[in-house]
């Protein structure tokens, strides 16, 4: 039976077990998970937080990570400014990025979610409002959500992946993991 680990990756942690690039040690998955033989199914940027799936099954890893399977990924996104309906419609219809048009996304404004504090906190500016969005995509280009929100004039301040397929962060504190059956 395949192992599947749901990990709530903190901000500033690499989505890999070792860091061979930096002369200064950076936090990696090995600082949180001590399970031999599991590997990330997909990536989550160092400056993003939330659900990272790890497995010991190559087929499951490919099914989760490969864009051809179009597994839905839902993010809670804090953006700068207050997106109007036209900006939201652009996200819903697909956004032109340097590497081509994105697929359409589901997006809706939401109240600020009850999340763990981020360290360091997102900068607060009295004169610039921010807004939270729930955004779901079915592809996974490099830094795609950040590039999409920036393209419509609302740069991402905080990005938390909340759900991949049917797996969610519900009940999982930052830096914690649990194994689920598949």
C-alpha positions in Angstrom: 0.0 0.0 0.0 1.3 3.5 -0.9 2.1 6.0 1.8 0.7 9.5 1.4 1.9 12.2 3.8 0.0 15.5 4.1 2.5 18.2 5.3 1.6 21.8 6.2 4.8 23.4 4.9 5.8 26.6 6.8 7.0 29.8 5.1 10.7 29.8 4.2 11.1 26.0 4.0 12.4 24.3 0.8 10.2 21.6 -0.7 13.1 19.2 -0.7 15.0 17.1 1.8 18.5 18.6 1.2 19.8 22.1 0.3 23.0 21.8 -1.7 22.8 25.3 -3.3 23.2 27.6 -0.3 26.3 28.2 1.7 24.0 29.2 4.6 21.8 26.3 5.7 18.1 26.8 4.9 15.2 24.9 6.4 14.2 21.8 4.4 11.7 19.0 4.7 14.2 16.9 6.7 13.8 19.5 9.5 10.2 18.3 9.9 9.8 14.8 8.4 11.9 11.8 9.2 10.4 9.1 7.0 12.7 7.2 4.6 11.5 6.7 1.1 8.9 9.5 0.7 9.3 12.3 -1.8 7.3 15.4 -2.6 4.6 15.1 -5.2 4.9 18.5 -6.7 6.5 21.6 -5.3 5.6 24.6 -3.2 7.8 27.6 -3.4 9.9 28.6 -0.4 7.9 31.7 0.1 4.6 29.8 -0.1 2.9 27.9 2.7 0.5 25.1 3.1 -0.3 21.6 1.7 2.6 19.6 0.3 2.0 15.9 -0.5 4.7 13.3 -0.1 4.5 9.7 -1.2 6.6 6.6 -1.7 4.6 5.6 -4.8 5.9 6.8 -8.2 2.6 6.4 -10.0 0.7 8.3 -7.3 3.4 11.0 -7.3 3.0 11.4 -11.1 -0.8 11.5 -10.8 -0.6 14.3 -8.2 2.2 16.4 -9.8 1.7 15.9 -13.6 -0.5 18.7 -15.1 -2.0 16.3 -17.6 -4.1 14.9 -14.8 -5.5 18.4 -14.0 -5.8 17.8 -10.3 -7.4 20.8 -8.7 -5.3 22.9 -6.4 -6.9 25.5 -4.1 -5.0 28.4 -2.7 -5.9 31.1 -0.1 -4.3 34.2 -1.5 -3.8 37.5 0.2 -3.4 40.2 -2.5 -2.5 43.8 -2.4 -5.5 46.1 -3.2 -9.1 45.3 -3.6 -9.7 43.4 -6.9 -12.8 44.6 -8.8 -15.1 42.3 -10.7 -13.1 42.9 -14.0 -9.9 41.7 -12.3 -11.7 38.6 -11.0 -13.2 37.9 -14.4 -9.7 38.1 -16.0 -8.5 35.4 -13.5 -11.6 33.3 -14.2 -11.0 33.5 -18.0 -7.3 32.8 -18.0 -4.4 35.3 -17.9 -1.8 35.9 -20.5 1.6 35.3 -19.0 5.1 35.2 -20.6 4.8 31.4 -21.0 1.3 31.6 -22.5 -2.4 31.7 -21.4 -3.3 30.1 -18.2 -6.4 27.9 -18.0 -9.4 29.4 -16.4 -9.5 29.5 -12.6 -12.2 29.5 -10.1 -11.8 32.6 -7.9 -13.9 34.3 -5.2 -13.2 36.9 -2.6 -13.4 35.5 1.0 -13.1 36.9 4.5 -9.6 36.7 6.0 -9.2 33.0 7.0 -8.2 32.0 10.5 -4.7 30.9 9.8 -1.5 30.5 11.9 0.7 33.5 12.1 3.4 33.8 9.4 7.0 34.4 10.5 7.9 37.0 9.4 4.5 38.6 9.2 3.2 40.1 5.9 4.0 43.8 5.8 1.1 45.9 6.8 0.5 49.3 5.1 -2.2 51.6 6.4 -2.7 53.3 3.0 -2.9 50.1 0.9 -5.8 47.7 1.5 -5.5 43.9 1.0 -8.0 41.2 0.2 -8.2 37.4 0.5 -9.2 35.2 -2.4 -9.9 31.5 -2.8 -8.4 30.6 -6.1 -8.5 27.1 -7.7 -6.3 26.1 -10.7 -5.8 22.8 -12.6 -2.3 23.4 -13.8 0.9 24.2 -11.9 3.3 26.4 -13.7 6.2 28.0 -11.8 4.9 30.6 -9.4 1.7 30.6 -11.4 -0.7 32.0 -8.8 1.7 34.9 -7.9 2.2 35.7 -11.6 -1.6 35.6 -12.3 -2.5 38.0 -9.5 0.3 40.3 -10.4 -0.8 40.3 -14.1 -4.2 41.6 -13.0 -2.7 44.3 -10.8 -2.9 42.7 -7.4 0.4 41.2 -6.3 0.3 38.3 -3.9 1.3 39.1 -0.3 0.7 35.6 1.2 0.0 32.3 -0.5 -1.3 29.2 1.3 -2.1 26.1 -0.6 -5.2 24.7 1.2 -6.2 21.7 -1.0 -4.9 19.3 -3.6 -7.6 17.1 -5.1 -9.6 15.8 -2.1 -6.8 16.3 0.4 -6.9 19.4 2.6 -5.0 21.1 5.5 -8.0 20.8 7.8 -6.8 20.2 11.3 -3.1 20.3 10.4 -1.0 23.0 12.1 1.9 24.6 10.4 5.0 22.4 10.4 2.9 19.3 11.2 2.2 16.2 9.0 0.0 13.2 9.0 -0.3 10.0 7.0 -3.5 9.1 5.2 -4.6 6.0 3.4 -5.0 6.0 -0.4 
